[in-house]
Amino acid sequence: QVELEESGGGLVQPGGSLRLSCAGSPRIFRTYPMHWYRQAPGEQRKLVAGITSGGVTEYADSVKGRFTIERDNPRTVMYLQMNNLESEDTAVYYCHAQGDTEELWGKGTLVIVSS
């Protein structure tokens, strides 16, 4: 059973924008804090942004001012709006949800920033 599924990745030029989506089960969106992580080639997976069920957000320093995380709990979708993309943003982006007794991951969506 797929509980988190990302979409919206692709190829974009430097300076461009993309919006990633993460669709999930209603039970996740009721209470779970959710995050976007990314993993670039040869690197460890890193936190990009997080959002609580109530909408409190946090961001990695590298994306502050460029990325925006949002969630629509009734529609059970989380978003990552990415603006002014840089080549260093190239990575597989993963949706993550943290429950009291479980940790859930999507399969990831690839973002390539290149001219």
C-alpha positions as CSV (number, residue, x, y, z in Angstrom):
1,Q,0.0,0.0,0.0
2,V,1.5,3.3,-1.1
3,E,0.9,5.9,1.6
4,L,3.0,8.7,0.3
5,E,3.5,9.5,-3.4
6,E,5.5,12.3,-4.9
7,S,5.0,14.0,-8.2
8,G,6.1,17.1,-10.1
9,G,9.8,16.5,-10.6
10,G,11.6,17.1,-13.9
11,L,14.2,19.1,-15.8
12,V,14.3,22.8,-15.3
13,Q,16.8,25.6,-16.2
14,P,18.7,27.5,-13.5
15,G,16.5,30.3,-12.2
16,G,13.4,28.4,-13.0
17,S,10.6,27.0,-10.8
18,L,9.0,23.7,-10.0
19,R,6.2,22.6,-7.6
20,L,6.4,19.2,-6.1
21,S,3.4,17.4,-4.7
22,C,3.0,14.7,-2.1
23,A,-0.3,12.9,-1.9
24,G,-1.0,10.7,1.2
25,S,-3.5,8.9,3.3
26,P,-5.9,11.0,5.4
27,R,-4.6,9.5,8.6
28,I,-1.2,11.0,7.9
29,F,-2.5,14.5,7.3
30,R,-4.6,14.5,10.4
31,T,-1.7,14.8,12.8
32,Y,1.7,13.8,11.3
33,P,4.5,16.3,10.9
34,M,5.7,16.1,7.3
35,H,8.9,16.9,5.5
36,W,10.7,17.1,2.2
37,Y,14.1,15.6,2.1
38,R,16.5,15.4,-0.9
39,Q,19.4,13.2,-1.8
40,A,22.0,14.4,-4.4
41,P,24.2,11.9,-6.2
42,G,26.9,10.7,-3.8
43,E,25.5,12.5,-0.8
44,Q,23.4,11.6,2.2
45,R,19.7,12.4,2.3
46,K,19.1,15.9,3.9
47,L,16.2,17.7,5.3
48,V,14.9,20.5,3.0
49,A,11.8,21.7,4.8
50,G,9.2,20.6,7.3
51,I,5.7,21.4,8.3
52,T,3.5,20.4,11.3
53,S,-0.1,19.5,11.0
54,G,-0.9,23.0,12.2
55,G,1.3,24.7,9.6
56,V,4.4,25.6,11.4
57,T,7.3,25.5,9.0
58,E,11.1,25.1,9.0
59,Y,13.7,25.3,6.2
60,A,17.2,24.3,5.6
61,D,19.4,27.4,5.3
62,S,20.2,26.6,1.7
63,V,16.6,26.9,0.5
64,K,15.3,29.7,2.8
65,G,13.7,32.5,0.7
66,R,13.5,30.2,-2.4
67,F,11.4,27.2,-1.3
68,T,8.0,27.2,0.3
69,I,6.4,24.2,2.0
70,E,2.6,24.0,2.3
71,R,0.0,21.3,3.1
72,D,-3.6,21.0,2.4
73,N,-4.9,18.7,5.1
74,P,-8.5,18.3,3.7
75,R,-7.1,17.4,0.3
76,T,-4.3,15.3,1.8
77,V,-1.6,16.9,-0.3
78,M,1.7,18.6,0.7
79,Y,3.6,20.9,-1.7
80,L,7.1,22.2,-2.1
81,Q,7.2,25.3,-4.3
82,M,10.8,25.8,-5.5
83,N,11.8,29.1,-7.0
84,N,15.1,30.4,-8.3
85,L,16.4,26.9,-8.7
86,E,20.2,26.3,-8.7
87,S,22.2,23.4,-10.1
88,E,23.0,22.5,-6.4
89,D,19.2,21.7,-6.0
90,T,19.5,18.7,-8.3
91,A,18.5,15.7,-6.3
92,V,15.8,13.1,-5.7
93,Y,13.2,14.7,-3.5
94,Y,11.4,12.6,-0.9
95,C,8.2,13.1,1.0
96,H,8.4,12.0,4.7
97,A,5.9,11.7,7.5
98,Q,6.7,11.1,11.1
99,G,4.2,9.3,13.3
100,D,4.4,8.3,16.9
101,T,5.2,4.7,16.0
102,E,6.1,4.8,12.4
103,E,8.1,6.7,9.8
104,L,6.9,6.9,6.2
105,W,8.7,7.7,3.0
106,G,7.7,8.1,-0.6
107,K,9.7,6.7,-3.5
108,G,11.0,10.1,-4.5
109,T,10.8,12.3,-7.5
110,L,13.9,13.5,-9.5
111,V,14.6,17.2,-10.0
112,I,17.4,18.2,-12.4
113,V,18.5,21.8,-12.7
114,S,20.5,22.3,-15.8
115,S,20.9,24.4,-18.8
